[in-house]
Amino acid sequence: MSNVLVTGAAGFVGMHTCQNLLAKGHTVTGIDNLNDYYSVQLKRDRVAQLESEPLFAFVEGDFASLEFVRGCFEAGQFEYVVHLGAQAGVRYSLENPHSYVVSNVQGFLNILECCRAMPVKHLVYASSSSVYGANTKMPFTASEPADHPVSLYAATKKSNEAFAHSYSHLFQIPTTGLRFFTVYGPWGRPDMAPMLFANAIVKGEPIKVFNEGKMRRDFTFVEDVAEGVVRTMLLPATPDPDWNSEAPNSATSNAPYRIYNIGNHEPVELLYFIELMEKELGMEAQKIMLPMQPGDVLATYADVEDLGRATGYRPSTSIENGVKEFVRWFKSYYDIR
């Protein structure tokens, strides 16, 4: 079994990825700065779930600090790095853009520099479906260019992919970027739609439904995402022998570099997602229909064929079962009868 560093371990995807790694017998060091972008208590409760495992160690600190990251690498002697930490949220990037550059750009550079100085077998990092931005050809395919992000958050994630490729090319660091598609499930973030909807519905408060609910999202259950992350981690990126510089594949390279989508490859209309939430909560939502918001996109839809061929795995949890699991956790965590 391997020694793995997971950044953003107190985060939503980070916690589930750590649980998956621990269940498979890996030793995991999780780091997180426990910032107050959303409930610090929720983050501490996630960490508490992990600290019951003897193979897990948590270190509080900020990966935007090179000194902190270097210290973790020197102490840990990691074989794999799973970089899931980031300043998240599309709409918040309109209000506080500098925090995204510090965390998502400077922080990612720190991780790359430490992987350069203390080589690892594979660096896997979280990208986002938001990088597809103005693209409208569905499903989104990683092999095609995604050069028109429509939010600063997406732009920072796209920059991560560019940074990773340069380090893979210059220093032969195997890197794989994973474009996550609308992750939801137990222990989800309070600023994301499922939690916002559930909280409002149980309180009898109205929910904001953008684009009148006609947006379509490739909702992907968080445990499926975690499984995809771990399977990908164990397959270090290698140069693509068929890569053609005159007709370049955006998902591969002549360097040890890969990009994959992780999505449920079944887009769902937002109104149907809300209907499922109402059914599981046993309450009807009061809806305020609003126009599209800046930085949002009409639809997301993941082509996951490359992921399936590489790992033998494709996310498969149905939206009906996933929402049921989310609501079950939501009621339990917030003690809702």
Residue pairs with C-beta under 8 A, 6 or more apart in sequence:
1 24
1 25
1 26
1 27
2 26
2 27
2 79
2 80
2 121
3 26
3 27
3 29
3 76
3 77
3 78
3 79
3 80
4 21
4 26
4 27
4 28
4 29
4 78
4 79
4 80
4 81
4 82
4 233
5 28
5 29
5 31
5 72
5 73
5 76
5 78
5 80
5 81
5 82
6 14
6 17
6 18
6 21
6 28
6 29
6 30
6 31
6 82
6 84
7 14
7 30
7 31
7 32
7 63
7 81
7 82
7 83
7 84
7 85
7 111
8 14
8 31
8 32
8 83
8 84
8 85
8 86
8 126
9 15
9 18
9 28
9 30
9 31
9 32
9 47
9 50
9 58
9 84
9 85
10 30
10 32
10 34
10 43
10 44
10 46
10 47
10 58
11 32
11 43
11 46
11 84
11 85
11 88
11 189
12 46
12 183
12 187
12 188
12 189
12 222
13 84
13 126
13 180
13 183
13 222
13 225
13 226
13 229
14 30
14 32
14 46
14 84
14 85
15 46
15 47
15 49
15 50
15 187
16 185
16 187
16 222
16 223
16 225
16 226
17 82
17 84
17 225
17 226
17 229
17 230
18 28
18 30
18 50
18 56
19 49
19 50
19 226
20 223
20 226
20 227
20 229
20 230
21 28
21 82
21 230
22 28
22 50
22 53
22 55
22 56
24 230
25 55
26 55
27 55
28 50
28 53
28 55
28 56
28 57
29 56
29 57
29 58
29 59
29 72
29 76
29 78
30 47
30 50
30 56
30 57
30 58
30 59
31 58
31 59
31 60
31 61
31 63
31 72
31 85
32 43
32 47
32 58
32 60
32 85
33 60
33 61
33 62
33 63
33 64
33 85
34 40
34 43
34 44
34 60
37 87
37 88
37 89
37 92
37 191
38 189
38 190
38 191
39 190
42 187
42 190
45 333
46 187
47 58
50 56
50 58
51 58
59 72
61 68
61 72
62 68
62 107
63 69
63 83
63 85
63 103
63 107
63 110
63 111
64 102
64 103
64 106
64 107
64 110
65 110
66 110
66 113
66 114
69 110
69 111
69 114
70 114
70 117
72 114
73 114
73 117
73 118
74 118
77 118
78 118
78 120
79 120
79 121
80 120
80 121
80 122
80 123
80 124
80 233
80 234
81 111
81 115
81 120
81 122
81 123
81 124
82 124
82 125
82 229
82 233
83 108
83 111
83 123
83 124
83 125
83 126
84 125
84 126
84 229
85 103
85 107
86 103
86 104
86 107
86 126
86 156
86 157
87 93
87 99
87 100
87 102
87 103
87 104
87 153
87 156
88 153
88 189
88 191
89 153
89 191
90 130
90 151
90 153
90 154
90 295
90 296
91 293
91 295
92 153
92 191
93 100
93 151
93 152
93 153
93 156
93 295
94 151
94 152
94 294
94 295
97 152
100 152
100 153
100 156
101 156
104 153
104 156
104 157
104 159
104 160
105 156
105 159
105 160
105 163
108 125
108 159
108 160
108 163
109 163
111 123
111 125
112 123
112 163
112 164
112 167
112 173
115 123
115 167
115 173
116 167
116 171
116 173
119 173
120 173
121 174
121 236
122 174
122 175
122 176
122 233
122 234
122 235
122 236
122 237
123 164
123 173
123 174
123 175
123 176
124 175
124 176
124 177
124 178
124 229
124 232
124 233
125 160
125 164
125 175
125 176
125 177
125 178
126 157
126 177
126 178
126 180
127 157
127 158
127 160
127 161
127 177
127 178
127 179
127 180
127 259
128 153
128 154
128 157
128 179
128 180
129 140
129 179
129 180
129 181
129 182
129 218
129 261
129 263
129 300
129 302
130 149
130 150
130 151
130 153
130 154
130 157
130 297
131 146
131 149
131 154
131 157
131 158
131 161
131 179
132 140
132 146
132 179
132 297
132 300
133 146
133 148
133 149
133 150
133 151
133 154
133 297
134 148
134 149
134 150
134 297
135 144
135 146
135 148
136 298
137 144
138 267
138 299
138 301
139 265
139 301
139 302
139 303
140 146
140 179
140 261
140 300
140 301
140 302
140 303
141 251
141 261
141 303
142 179
142 250
142 251
142 259
142 260
142 261
142 303
142 306
143 249
143 250
143 251
143 252
143 306
144 250
145 250
146 158
146 250
147 158
149 155
149 157
149 158
150 295
150 296
150 297
151 294
151 295
153 295
154 295
160 177
161 177
161 259
164 175
164 177
164 257
165 175
165 253
165 255
165 257
167 173
167 175
168 174
168 175
168 237
168 253
168 255
168 256
168 257
169 253
169 254
169 255
169 257
172 255
172 256
173 256
174 236
174 237
174 238
174 256
174 257
175 237
175 256
175 257
175 258
176 232
176 233
176 235
176 236
176 237
176 257
176 258
176 259
176 260
177 258
177 259
177 260
178 228
178 229
178 232
178 259
178 260
178 261
178 262
179 259
179 260
179 261
179 262
179 263
179 302
180 220
180 225
180 262
180 263
181 217
181 218
181 219
181 220
181 261
181 262
181 263
181 264
181 300
181 302
182 217
182 218
182 219
182 220
182 263
182 300
183 220
183 221
183 222
183 225
184 192
184 193
184 194
184 219
184 220
184 221
184 222
184 322
184 323
184 326
185 221
185 222
185 223
185 322
185 325
185 326
185 329
186 222
186 325
186 326
186 328
186 329
186 330
187 222
187 329
187 333
188 194
188 195
188 222
188 326
189 195
190 196
190 199
193 270
193 273
194 273
194 277
194 323
194 326
195 330
196 207
196 208
197 207
197 274
197 277
197 285
198 277
198 281
198 326
198 327
198 330
199 205
200 206
200 207
200 285
200 286
201 207
201 277
201 278
201 281
201 283
201 284
201 285
202 281
202 283
202 336
204 283
204 286
205 286
206 285
206 286
206 287
206 288
207 274
207 285
207 286
207 287
207 288
208 288
208 290
209 270
209 271
209 274
209 287
209 288
209 289
209 290
210 270
210 290
210 291
210 292
210 293
210 296
211 270
211 290
211 291
211 292
211 296
211 298
212 289
212 290
212 291
213 269
213 270
213 271
213 274
213 287
213 289
214 269
214 270
214 271
214 298
215 269
215 270
215 292
215 296
215 297
215 298
215 299
216 267
216 268
216 269
216 270
216 298
216 299
216 300
216 301
217 267
217 268
217 270
217 273
217 299
217 300
218 263
218 264
218 265
218 266
218 267
218 268
218 300
218 301
218 302
219 264
219 268
219 273
219 319
219 322
220 262
220 263
220 264
220 302
220 315
221 264
221 315
221 317
221 321
221 322
221 325
223 317
224 262
224 264
224 315
224 316
224 317
225 262
225 315
227 313
227 315
228 260
228 262
228 307
228 311
228 313
228 315
229 262
231 311
231 312
231 313
232 260
232 307
232 310
232 311
235 310
235 311
236 256
237 256
237 257
237 258
238 256
239 253
239 254
239 255
239 256
239 257
240 249
240 252
240 253
240 254
243 249
243 252
243 253
243 254
245 254
250 259
251 258
251 259
251 260
251 306
252 258
252 259
258 310
260 304
260 306
260 307
260 310
261 302
261 303
261 304
261 306
261 307
262 302
262 304
262 307
262 315
263 300
263 301
263 302
263 304
263 315
264 302
264 315
264 316
264 317
264 319
265 301
265 302
265 303
265 304
265 314
265 315
266 319
267 299
267 300
267 301
268 319
272 319
273 319
273 323
274 285
274 287
276 319
276 320
276 323
277 285
277 323
277 327
278 284
278 285
280 323
280 324
280 327
280 328
281 327
292 298
304 314
304 315
307 313
307 314
308 314
330 336
331 337
